[in-house]
Amino acid sequence: MMEPETRESLIARLPDHADTTAWLEFVQLYEPLIYGIGRRHGLQPTDATDLVQEVLLAVAQSIERFKPDQQRGRFRSWLFGVARNHSLNKLRSLRGQPQPAGGSEAFKQLDQVAAPTSLEQEFTTAFRRRAFRWAARRVRQSVQPTTWEAFSRTAVDCQSAGDVAEDLGVEIGSVYLARSRVMSRLKRLVQEVSGDGFEAIEGELR
């Protein structure tokens, strides 16, 4: 089943380079994942950090030309391809440079890296988990502590609404309402930032 696209999404805001909020959120979401691709390919930490900057610059320079309905795959697939190509190119460029101790292992990775489809799936799984944590942090900051606790204890810890209501000193209906409100906000934020349905995110978390 094709994953849904969002119209009013974080990605749609990126062509506006003055939208610092969108770019900050984009970096928070994707920087660790790009770094992880470099490390997975065998780059040293410093080189993986450089890779992140190269990929972010490449995205900034080409995001206006990104057309998901005209290019293969979705944005994540496109970004993964950019990151992977930059990572492998960086490995190749290091061939002629002095190697740090143990650095030869990085070059062996060129012929031993995971298959693109396997690595891309890892990238997607890691992103979905990060998107959920990002959304959860945003929602938690926007609701009352008792509202979040009611949601967390019933939806995450699977405690009964009755027990949670008794512990919090509220009506059971308030617990159900809190859970519904938080879940609704989580779904909206996850959809906005990732383009994935919430069910896809839940599937990666089980």
Secondary structure as GFF3:
##gff-version 3
##sequence-region A 1 206
A	DSSP	alpha_helix	10	13	.	.	.	ID=ss1
A	DSSP	alpha_helix	20	40	.	.	.	ID=ss2
A	DSSP	alpha_helix	45	62	.	.	.	ID=ss3
A	DSSP	three_ten_helix	63	65	.	.	.	ID=ss4
A	DSSP	alpha_helix	75	93	.	.	.	ID=ss5
A	DSSP	three_ten_helix	94	96	.	.	.	ID=ss6
A	DSSP	alpha_helix	104	108	.	.	.	ID=ss7
A	DSSP	three_ten_helix	109	111	.	.	.	ID=ss8
A	DSSP	alpha_helix	116	142	.	.	.	ID=ss9
A	DSSP	alpha_helix	145	151	.	.	.	ID=ss10
A	DSSP	pi_helix	152	156	.	.	.	ID=ss11
A	DSSP	alpha_helix	161	168	.	.	.	ID=ss12
A	DSSP	alpha_helix	172	194	.	.	.	ID=ss13
A	DSSP	alpha_helix	198	205	.	.	.	ID=ss14
###
